[in-house]
Amino acid sequence: MPVDLPRRSAHLEQKHLEQKHLEQKHLEQNSNMPVPNGPVVRQYDVVIVGGGIVGLTLACGLRNSELRVAVIESQTAEQAASRPRAYAFSPVSARILEGLGLWDEVGPQLTHFQRVKLSDADYRKALTFRPEDGRGDAVYFSAEHTVLMRALQTAVQAAWNIDYWCESQVLTAEANTTLTVERYIEEGRCEQLTFYTQLVVGADGARSGVRDRANIKTFGWKYWQSCITAVLEPEHSHANTAYEKFWPSGPFAILPLPNNRCQVVWTASHQEAKDMLALPKAQFLAELSTRYGNDMGDLTLVNEPMMFPVQLMQSKQYVKPGVALVGDAAHCCHPVGGQGLNMGIRDATALAEILQQAAADGEPLGALKVLKRYERWRKTENWFTLSLTDFLNRSFSNRFWPLLIARRMGIWVISSIGPLKRLILQLMTGFFGKLPAKAK
């Protein structure tokens, strides 16, 4: 049995045993699918490689369906959930969580943005969005990694049709449907398992092994910038206000968190970011405060700052027979506007919707004609978002005076025209294109 699974009820355990009996019978009857004598064998409809937020969202979208699902995660459940990071979380993503039945648990633990202020460096005029400009009681949200992961893990572990294989990794993949998986048992001991599946989903990040094994190429570029993230505690209340300040070196975002904490996402050139991290903490905070502003008083550093490079990447294909990519395995974007995770959540929910419909229609889940429906749905919309984030970063991360005048005039114009302001917010929050059924 997989690790980290809670005890099932007697009813669900009986259904689980019946499923195991049926899959063994299927293996024995299928001459094209030999039953090995050595490794443990499992038969699944969908195997999701990567147990992060996007992978678990897909699994949650398939829970309690007639599909047998496996999630393969290289870390323990606790390690996977313990990342000290928060995300900008869109109203569409919030609706998806509600559609998955997780909002009652997660919603109270998110920070509801009552204002989002966009400004060009220290220019006095800011573009301010409020809930009445959008479609809900918050402009946006901030969601801590641990909060999202624990809710998703609990839902997945309780689902009778999902096996959550932690401390496991894919060693080989034959024809994309036969996986050799190594599972850690204890120090010095591992076991090998064989998974047969109709579909392998790569939810394993920007360096996706699933993508590489499927020989799916990517295109894009690395930016001249890196991002520094850190959690701070300001002296005064953040008043549930988020900021995106566009400095010449790159965007500087402030996300309000519970307990009057804030996370900053500070974009700068690679060298400047390295130099900032090398400073003594007092000097680092002094440099950070010049961009943060003094509205919230003195700042206290809560965690050790971290740095990561940023890139734009789009996979040339999201699917091949028996393979689909979601989240960062399919695409990566600049963090400006907080779009990355939200794109991945929409990917996962769209794919779950298509797979369940295909199963209901009796179509093979790994068939290219099925998977192409997902690619057509998500690839174009993601390309639009990638282009938008690239445009914003390049347009604001410079001192070119014609652009400076144009963008500051743009702030005035958008602030003054209500319908245009609402349209911009709709694009930023994901209310464009085709929404998954769980987001409606």
N, C-alpha and C positions, 0 to 999 in steps of 0.2 A: 504494500500500500504506500501511496505517496506520503511524504512528511507533512507536518503542520496541518493535517486535516482534523477538524473537531469530530467528536463522536456523532454519528448519524442516529436519527430515530429508528425504531425497529422497522417502521414502514419503509423508510427511505433505504435502509440497509438491505431489506429484502429486494427492493427494486434494483439496487446496485448489484446484488448477487445474480439476479435474473439477467441483467445486462451482461455480466461476465460470462454466464453460461451461453447466452446467445452469440457473443462474439467468438467464443471458443468453437462453437458449432459452425459458425461461418468460416472460421479459419480452416477447419477440417474438411469442409465441403468445397472450398475454393481451391482448385488445383493450381491456380496461378499464384497462390499465396501460401508458401510452405510454412509448416509449424516447426520452428527450430526447437531442438531439445535442450539447448543450453540457456540462453538469456530469457528473462521474463518477457512475455509478449503481451502487448496491449493493442486493441483495435479501437481507433477513434475516427470520427467524422472530420474533426478539425483539430489540428495541433497548433497552438499559439506559442511561438518562441519569443520569450520576453515577457516578464511578469511585472512590468512597470504600470503606470497609470493607463496608458493607451491599451496595452495588452489585456489588462484586467477589465477595462471598459468593454472591450470586445467580448470577453468571456461572460461578463455580466449581461450583455445583450443577448447571449445565447443560453443563459441559465434557464433551467426548467423547460427547455425545448425538448424535442425528441432527438436532438443531436448529442453525441458523445464528444466531449471536449477535453483536451489536455492543455495545461499551461506549463511551460518549461521555464524555470527561473534559476539563474546561476547562483544567486545568493540565498541565504535564509530569509524567511518572511520578515523577520525583525530587521535584518540589514536592509532589505529592499524598501522598508517603510521608514527608515530612520534618516533619510537625507534631509539636511537642514536647509530647506529652500522653500520659497513660496512662489506662486504663479499668479499672473493676472488671469482671471477666470471670467469668461464672457457670459452674458445672460443666456445665450443659446446653450452653452455647456451646462449652465444651471438647470435649464429646462430638460436637458438630457438626463441629468442626475435625478430629476424628479420623475421622469419617465421610467427610469430604472428602479424606482422605489427607494432611492438613497437620500433624497433631499431632507427628510425629517431628521436624519442623523447628521448630515453634513452641513446643511444650511445654517443652523445656529452657530456653527464654528467658523464660518467665513466672515470676513469683514465686508460689509455692504458699502460701496463707495457712494456717498451722497454728493460728491463733486469730483470731477476730473478736470484738471487745469493743464492746458497745453500752452507753452510759451517759448519764444525764441530767445534763448539765453536770458539776459537780464532786461529784455524789453518789457516795458511797463504794462503793455496790453496782453492779456491772456485770453485764450479761448476756453470758456468754462462750460462743461456739460453737466446737466442735472437730471434726476430721474424723469422729470416731466418731458425731457427731450427724447426719451427712449420708450421702451415697452415694458417697464417694470418698476419696482420700488427701489431699484438701485441702478446706477449707471453701469457699474462693473463690480467685480468682486476680487478679493485676494484669497487664495486657497493655499494653505500650507500642505506640503507634500505628505507629511505624516497623517494629517486628517483625511485626505483623499485616499491614501493607500490603505489605511486601516478599515475604512468603510468598504472599499472594493474587495479587500482580502476576506473580510467577514462574509460578504455576500457570496463570493466564489467558493469559499470553503464550506459553506452551508448548502451549496447546490449539489443534488445527487448526481447530476450528469456531468460534473466537472471534476477532474483530477488535477490537483495543484502540486506539481513536482518541483520542489525547491532543491537547491544545491545540486542541480542537474544541468547538463549541457549536451548539445548535439555533437556527436563525433563525426558521423557520416550521414549522407542522404543519398539514397539511390532512387533515381527517377522521380525525385521530389516527394515520394509517397511512402518510402520505407526508411525510417530513421533509426540509427543506432544512438542511443542515449546513455550517457554515463551518469550515474547518481552516486553522490558521496554518502557513505553510511557512517563511518567514523574514521579517525585518523589512521591512515594507512590502508583503508578498505573502501573500495568502490564496487558497484555492481553495474553490469551492462544490461540494458533493456532494448527491446525492439518494438518500435511503434509503427503500425500500419495506419495510414490515414488517407482520406480523399484530398485534403487540403492542408498545406503548411502556410501559416501566416507569419511573416516577419514583423515583429514588434520589438525588435532588438536594437533599436537606435541607429545613429548615423553611421556606425561602422558595422552594419548588419552582416552577419554571417549568412543569413538566409538569402539576402540579396546577392552576395558574392557567389554562393553555391549555385544559384539560379542563373549566374552570368548576366545579371541585369546591370547595364551601364548607367552612369549618372552624368550630369553636366552641371556647371555652376562655377563658383569662384569663392576663394577665401577673401575676407575683407582685410583691410589694413588695420583693423581694430580688434581689441579684446574687451571682454566685459569683466568687471569686478562686481561681485555680489557680497553684501554684508547686511546683517540685521542690527539695527540701532534702536536705542530707547531715547526719544527726545524728552526734553525737560517739560514741555507743554503738550497738551492734547493735539493729536493729529486731526481731530474732528472728522475722521473718516473721509479725508480728502486725499486723492492720488494726484501726482504731478508727473508730467513728462516735459522736461526742460531740454531744449535742443541747443547744445553748446557746439561751437565749431569743431571740437574734437570728437563729438558724438553725443547721442541722446543720454540723458540722465533721468532715470525714473525713480519715483518714490512710491512704494506700495504700502498703504496702512495695514497693519496686522492687529490681531486681538491684543489686549493688555497693553495698549498704547506703545506698541513696537512698530517699526517700519523696516521694510527691506528696500535697499537701494540696488539698482542695476546701473552701473556706471560704465559707460562706453568711452574708450579712449584708444589712442594708437597703441600698438603692441609695446613699444618702448616706454611710453608714458605710464601704461598700466603696470609694467614690471617695476618701474621706478617708484610708483605709489606704494606698491606692496612691500618694497624694500625699506620704506621709511619707518622710523619709530612710531608707535601707535599714536602718540600725541600729535606728531606732524601729519600723519595720515589723516587724523580727524580734522585737523586744521585745513588741509587741502580739500577734504570732502565737504567741509562746512561752507567753503566759498561757492560751491555749486548747489549745496542743499538749501542755503539761505538761513536766515535767523528767525523765521516766523515761529518756530517751535522751540527756541531757546537752545541751550547746550545739548550736545549729543553724547550718548554713552554707547560704546561698542559692545554688542552682546555676544557676537561670535567672531571667529577668525575669518577675515575676508578671503574669498576665493576668486580665482581668475580662470576664464576659459576663452578660447578664440571663437570667433563667429564666422559663419559662412552662409552662402546661399547654395542650395543643392536641390535639384529635382531629378528623380529617377526617370529615365527615358521610357520605361514601362513600369506600371504598378503591378502588373500581373503577368504570369505565364501559366501554362497548364499545371494545375496543382499547387500554385504559389501565388500569394498576394502580399503586398507590402502596405503597412499602415504607419502613421506617425513619422518619426525621424528616420525610419528606415526608407521611407518613400520621399521625404523632402525635409529640408532644414531652411530656416529663414533668420534674418536679423531679428534680435529681440525687441526692436522698437515696436511699440503697440501691443506687445504681449500676445502675439498670434500663434506661436508655435504649438503649445500644448492644446489650444482650442481647435486647431486644424486637425491634430491627431485624434482628438475625442470625436470629432465629426466623422473622420475616416472610419473609426472603429464602429460607430453606431450605424453608419451607412452600410458597411460590409455585413454587419450582423443582420440588418434588415433584408438585404439581398439574399443572404444564405438561407435564412428561414423561409423566404418566399420560394426559393429554388427547391428546398427540401419538400415544401408543401406541394409543389408541382411535379415532384418526382424526378428532378434534374440532378445529375451528378455535380457535387459541389465544386470539384476541381476542374470542371469543363471550362474552356476558354470563353465560350459564349456567355456563361454565367458571370465569370469574373470580369469580363469586359464591361458589364453593366456598372460595376463598381468603379472601374477606371474612368469610364466616360463621365460618371457623376462627379468624382472627386478631383480628377487631375486638372481639369480646366479651372475649377474654382480655386484650387490650391495655387495654380500658376498666377491667378489674379492677385491673391494675397501676397505671394512671394514678390511680385512686381511692385505692389503697393509699398511693402516694407523697404524694398531696395530704393524706390523713388524717394520715400520720406528721408531715409538715412543720407542719401547722396545730396538731396536738395537742402537739407539743414546743416549738414556737417561740413561747412565751408564758410569763408568770409567773402565770397564773390559778390560784390555789391549789387549787381542787377538782381541776383537771386534773393539777396537779403531784403531789398526793397519789395520784391514781388511777394515773398512769403509773409512779410509783416503786413502788407496790404491785404493779403489773403486772410490773415487772422481777423482784421477789421471787417472784411466783407462777410465771412462766415458767421461771425458773432452777430452781425446786423440782420441777416436773412434767416428767419426761423426755419422755413422748409429746407433750405440748403444745410443748415446746421443739423437738422434731424436726419437728413439723408447721409451726411458724413458719419454720424453716430451709428446709423444702421449698418453701414459698411464696416465700421470698426468693431461692432459687436456680433457680427456673423449673420445678420438677418438679410442675406442676399443669396441668390441661387436656390437650389432645392434643399429644403431642410429634412432631416430624418423624421420619421413619424413620431419618435419619442420626444422631439423638440417642439412639436406643434401643440 
